[in-house]
Amino acid sequence: MLIDRNGLPAEDVWTYLGADAQLAPDASDETRSESVLPLDAWLAANEQGVAPAGIRVQGHDDPERIAALLPQLELVVIEFPKTRDGRGFTLAKFLRDKWNFQGAIRAAGPLLPDQLAMLWACGFDSLLSPSEVPTARWREAALAAQVRAGRPRTLLARLTA
């Protein structure tokens, strides 16, 4: 299920294709603009001139390799293999801050609501929620993150506010 920046379920118009998926050279622009392929499959499709507008990468993929593809992309889905693997956060931060990617960045994998504030801080726009996490937990996490963002961060700032 797709979760937006407010922690609410949202409609997902993207189609997530597997590594073995092939986009036909005569595929419509609409099909290509709403499809997501894994990195290697995306590169193969790009060589044929039928690369979709979405790509699925792993947190350990080389950021420089992905940066060269950004002008062709509208969506980057960053897969987190484990809850404790923070490389996806770093990759998203690079995409936003170093390469000024203006498209959507989406997180996927076994994420926890406790990680929501960090996802937003690193530049993610949405996430694909694991099915075992109730939707209400994402909303609670989003509201808590909004409250924390409005408070001064340091003791000195809190005392002088």
Residue frames relative to the residue before (quaternion, step in Angstrom):
aa qw qx qy qz dx dy dz
M 1.0000 0.0000 0.0000 0.0000 0.00 0.00 0.00
L 0.3985 -0.7142 0.5299 0.2242 3.55 -0.98 0.88
I 0.1212 -0.7738 0.6206 0.0377 3.57 -0.94 1.01
D 0.3118 -0.7732 0.5269 0.1656 3.59 -0.81 1.02
R 0.7558 -0.4071 0.2719 0.4349 3.59 -1.32 -0.03
N 0.6673 0.4786 -0.3012 0.4848 3.60 1.21 -0.35
G 0.5347 -0.6397 0.3961 0.3847 3.57 1.28 0.05
L 0.5584 0.6088 -0.3735 0.4220 3.56 1.27 0.34
P 0.5591 -0.5809 0.4563 0.3765 3.59 -1.14 0.54
A 0.0748 -0.7909 0.6071 0.0171 3.55 -1.06 0.78
E 0.5514 -0.5921 0.4648 0.3596 3.54 -1.24 0.43
D 0.2161 -0.7735 0.5871 0.1014 3.55 -0.92 0.95
V 0.1971 -0.8131 0.5409 0.0858 3.59 -0.47 1.20
W 0.5801 0.6065 -0.3638 0.4041 3.58 1.27 -0.20
T 0.2583 -0.7268 0.6176 0.1536 3.54 -1.22 0.68
Y 0.2365 -0.7881 0.5591 0.1019 3.55 -0.71 1.15
L 0.1370 -0.8151 0.5622 0.0280 3.54 -0.45 1.27
G 0.5105 -0.6589 0.4685 0.2927 3.56 -1.19 0.60
A 0.7175 -0.4553 0.3234 0.4164 3.53 -1.35 0.16
D 0.7051 0.4596 -0.2674 0.4692 3.59 1.11 -0.60
A 0.4609 0.6923 -0.4432 0.3344 3.60 1.25 -0.01
Q 0.1531 -0.7685 0.6174 0.0693 3.52 -1.11 0.78
L 0.2382 -0.7382 0.6100 0.1616 3.57 -0.84 0.93
A 0.4318 -0.7094 0.4960 0.2537 3.54 -0.77 1.04
P 0.5790 -0.5987 0.4194 0.3612 3.60 -1.04 0.67
D 0.7157 0.4102 -0.2539 0.5051 3.58 1.16 -0.52
A 0.2999 0.7631 -0.5164 0.2473 3.61 1.22 0.39
S 0.5211 -0.6531 0.4502 0.3150 3.55 -1.00 0.84
D 0.6240 -0.5358 0.4123 0.3917 3.55 -1.24 0.45
E 0.6215 0.5466 -0.3437 0.4436 3.59 1.06 -0.72
T 0.6452 0.5120 -0.3191 0.4687 3.59 0.96 -0.85
R 0.6902 0.4717 -0.2807 0.4716 3.58 0.90 -0.90
S 0.6870 0.4959 -0.3028 0.4365 3.60 0.96 -0.76
E 0.7519 0.3473 -0.2081 0.5202 3.62 1.21 -0.31
S 0.5726 0.5786 -0.3814 0.4381 3.59 1.19 0.47
V 0.1708 -0.7595 0.6222 0.0822 3.53 -1.22 0.69
L 0.0710 -0.7916 0.6068 0.0109 3.56 -0.86 1.02
P 0.5485 -0.5678 0.4801 0.3824 3.60 -1.19 0.46
L 0.7286 -0.4885 0.2690 0.3978 3.57 -1.18 0.64
D 0.7193 0.4443 -0.2782 0.4558 3.62 0.64 -1.03
A 0.6497 0.4944 -0.3149 0.4841 3.60 1.00 -0.78
W 0.6187 0.5373 -0.3393 0.4620 3.58 1.07 -0.72
L 0.6519 0.5158 -0.3123 0.4598 3.59 0.94 -0.87
A 0.6451 0.5072 -0.3165 0.4757 3.59 1.02 -0.79
A 0.6553 0.4979 -0.3070 0.4779 3.59 0.98 -0.83
N 0.6265 0.5456 -0.3305 0.4480 3.58 1.05 -0.74
E 0.6261 0.5341 -0.3341 0.4594 3.58 1.04 -0.73
Q 0.6965 0.4360 -0.2577 0.5083 3.59 1.15 -0.62
G 0.5096 -0.6745 0.4009 0.3531 3.58 1.29 -0.06
V 0.6489 0.5098 -0.3223 0.4639 3.60 1.21 0.38
A 0.2405 0.7974 -0.5230 0.1812 3.60 1.08 0.60
P 0.4074 -0.7090 0.5154 0.2565 3.59 -0.94 0.84
A 0.6206 -0.5726 0.4018 0.3544 3.55 -1.32 0.17
G 0.7282 0.3787 -0.2357 0.5204 3.58 1.28 -0.09
I 0.0982 -0.7884 0.6065 0.0313 3.54 -1.10 0.76
R 0.2289 -0.7492 0.6086 0.1264 3.56 -1.15 0.73
V 0.0131 -0.8124 0.5809 -0.0499 3.56 -0.64 1.17
Q 0.4409 -0.6477 0.5502 0.2887 3.54 -1.34 0.26
G 0.6177 -0.5662 0.3978 0.3736 3.57 -1.15 0.51
H 0.6901 0.4754 -0.2787 0.4691 3.59 1.15 -0.53
D 0.4618 0.6762 -0.4603 0.3429 3.63 1.22 -0.03
D 0.5885 -0.6080 0.4165 0.3325 3.54 -1.12 0.76
P 0.4226 -0.7320 0.4719 0.2508 3.62 -0.57 1.11
E 0.6212 0.5501 -0.3471 0.4371 3.60 1.01 -0.71
R 0.6292 0.5388 -0.3231 0.4576 3.57 1.07 -0.78
I 0.6882 0.4727 -0.2703 0.4794 3.57 1.01 -0.85
A 0.5999 0.6041 -0.3536 0.3874 3.59 1.02 -0.82
A 0.6507 0.5319 -0.3188 0.4383 3.58 0.99 -0.80
L 0.6885 0.4943 -0.2742 0.4544 3.59 1.17 -0.53
L 0.4754 0.7456 -0.3993 0.2421 3.58 1.20 -0.51
P 0.6374 0.5359 -0.3713 0.4107 3.68 0.87 -0.67
Q 0.6923 0.4703 -0.2737 0.4739 3.60 1.19 -0.47
L 0.6907 0.5241 -0.2532 0.4292 3.58 1.25 -0.25
E 0.2481 -0.7355 0.6119 0.1516 3.52 -1.27 0.64
L 0.7938 0.1428 -0.0454 0.5894 3.57 1.19 -0.61
V 0.0621 -0.7463 0.6618 0.0360 3.53 -1.06 0.90
V 0.1440 -0.7659 0.6238 0.0597 3.56 -0.73 1.12
I 0.1389 -0.7911 0.5931 0.0551 3.57 -0.67 1.11
E 0.2644 -0.7863 0.5487 0.1040 3.52 -0.63 1.23
F 0.2031 -0.7441 0.6282 0.1022 3.54 -0.93 1.01
P 0.3202 -0.7783 0.4997 0.2049 3.64 -0.48 1.09
K 0.7865 0.0860 -0.0306 0.6109 3.60 1.14 -0.64
T 0.6350 -0.5291 0.4065 0.3893 3.54 -1.26 0.40
R 0.7381 0.4386 -0.2252 0.4606 3.58 0.97 -0.85
D 0.5604 0.6075 -0.3927 0.4034 3.62 1.22 -0.04
G 0.1595 -0.8503 0.4992 0.0482 3.58 -0.33 1.26
R 0.4061 0.7424 -0.4661 0.2582 3.62 1.20 0.04
G 0.5992 0.5708 -0.3607 0.4301 3.60 1.12 -0.56
F 0.5995 0.5497 -0.3542 0.4614 3.59 1.12 -0.65
T 0.6657 0.5064 -0.2934 0.4630 3.55 0.94 -0.95
L 0.6453 0.5218 -0.3225 0.4554 3.57 0.93 -0.86
A 0.6549 0.5036 -0.3146 0.4675 3.61 0.91 -0.87
K 0.6408 0.5257 -0.3214 0.4579 3.58 0.96 -0.85
F 0.6368 0.5152 -0.3185 0.4771 3.59 1.01 -0.83
L 0.6547 0.5257 -0.3225 0.4371 3.60 0.86 -0.92
R 0.7142 0.4462 -0.2559 0.4747 3.58 0.93 -0.90
D 0.8047 0.3568 -0.1673 0.4441 3.56 0.62 -1.15
K 0.7358 0.4163 -0.2428 0.4758 3.59 0.87 -0.87
W 0.8108 0.2405 -0.1079 0.5225 3.59 0.92 -0.91
N 0.3944 -0.7743 0.4364 0.2335 3.62 1.27 0.27
F 0.1645 0.7961 -0.5598 0.1607 3.58 0.93 0.87
Q 0.2198 -0.8136 0.5319 0.0830 3.57 -0.68 1.13
G 0.5382 0.6286 -0.4008 0.3932 3.59 1.27 -0.17
A 0.6653 -0.4891 0.3833 0.4137 3.54 -1.33 -0.16
I 0.1284 -0.7439 0.6507 0.0820 3.53 -1.16 0.76
R 0.0774 -0.8147 0.5742 -0.0255 3.55 -0.67 1.16
A 0.3063 -0.7372 0.5760 0.1757 3.58 -1.02 0.85
A 0.0127 -0.7786 0.6274 -0.0017 3.56 -1.16 0.67
G 0.5750 0.5816 -0.4413 0.3692 3.54 -1.15 0.62
P 0.7233 -0.4578 0.3041 0.4180 3.57 -1.29 -0.12
L 0.1159 0.8242 -0.5381 0.1328 3.56 0.56 1.20
L 0.3226 -0.7365 0.5683 0.1747 3.54 -1.27 0.52
P 0.6018 -0.5653 0.4107 0.3868 3.62 -1.09 0.54
D 0.5856 0.5853 -0.3696 0.4217 3.62 1.12 -0.56
Q 0.6778 0.4925 -0.2845 0.4659 3.60 1.19 -0.46
L 0.4288 0.7517 -0.4362 0.2467 3.59 1.24 -0.20
A 0.6596 0.5070 -0.3264 0.4486 3.63 0.83 -0.89
M 0.6653 0.4887 -0.3071 0.4736 3.61 0.98 -0.77
L 0.5896 0.5560 -0.3701 0.4541 3.60 1.07 -0.66
W 0.6894 0.4664 -0.2867 0.4742 3.59 0.83 -0.97
A 0.6486 0.5311 -0.3209 0.4408 3.60 0.96 -0.84
C 0.7065 0.4511 -0.2597 0.4795 3.60 1.09 -0.65
G 0.6691 -0.5531 0.2879 0.4044 3.60 1.24 0.05
F 0.4436 0.6747 -0.4787 0.3447 3.60 1.20 0.14
D 0.3313 -0.7451 0.5511 0.1772 3.57 -1.15 0.73
S 0.7951 -0.0116 0.0692 0.6024 3.56 1.11 -0.71
L 0.1800 -0.7753 0.5898 0.1364 3.54 -1.31 0.05
L 0.3832 -0.6622 0.5887 0.2610 3.50 -1.27 0.50
S 0.2963 -0.8106 0.4865 0.1361 3.54 -0.29 1.31
P 0.4732 -0.6244 0.5300 0.3246 3.55 -1.06 0.71
S 0.5714 -0.6419 0.3914 0.3290 3.59 -0.95 0.83
E 0.6621 0.5314 -0.3212 0.4196 3.61 1.09 -0.57
V 0.6319 0.5031 -0.3466 0.4770 3.62 1.23 -0.14
P 0.4028 -0.7246 0.4999 0.2505 3.62 -0.62 1.09
T 0.5967 -0.6052 0.4059 0.3360 3.55 -1.05 0.81
A 0.6209 0.5667 -0.3436 0.4187 3.59 1.02 -0.78
R 0.6076 0.5654 -0.3566 0.4289 3.61 1.08 -0.61
W 0.6352 0.5142 -0.3351 0.4688 3.60 1.05 -0.71
R 0.6417 0.5199 -0.3225 0.4626 3.59 0.99 -0.82
E 0.6435 0.5133 -0.3162 0.4716 3.60 0.96 -0.87
A 0.6609 0.5050 -0.3066 0.4629 3.59 0.95 -0.85
A 0.6463 0.5167 -0.3199 0.4615 3.60 1.00 -0.78
L 0.6564 0.4990 -0.3100 0.4733 3.59 0.96 -0.84
A 0.6475 0.5100 -0.3177 0.4687 3.61 0.97 -0.81
A 0.6464 0.5175 -0.3184 0.4615 3.59 0.99 -0.78
Q 0.6421 0.5185 -0.3229 0.4633 3.59 1.03 -0.77
V 0.6396 0.5146 -0.3220 0.4716 3.58 1.01 -0.78
R 0.6719 0.4955 -0.2961 0.4640 3.60 0.89 -0.93
A 0.6427 0.5378 -0.3301 0.4344 3.59 0.99 -0.77
G 0.6816 0.4979 -0.2855 0.4539 3.58 1.12 -0.60
R 0.6398 0.5264 -0.3212 0.4587 3.60 1.25 -0.27
P 0.5541 -0.5740 0.4685 0.3795 3.58 -1.15 0.52
R 0.4524 -0.7335 0.4521 0.2302 3.56 -0.99 0.87
T 0.7714 0.3354 -0.1940 0.5048 3.59 0.92 -0.76
L 0.6387 -0.5222 0.3991 0.4002 3.55 -1.24 0.40
L 0.6423 0.5267 -0.3255 0.4518 3.58 0.93 -0.86
A 0.6625 0.4970 -0.3079 0.4683 3.59 0.93 -0.85
R 0.6538 0.5027 -0.3197 0.4665 3.60 1.01 -0.73
L 0.6747 0.4989 -0.2948 0.4570 3.61 0.99 -0.82
T 0.7415 0.3979 -0.2268 0.4903 3.60 1.03 -0.66
A 0.5042 0.6635 -0.4213 0.3579 3.61 1.25 -0.04
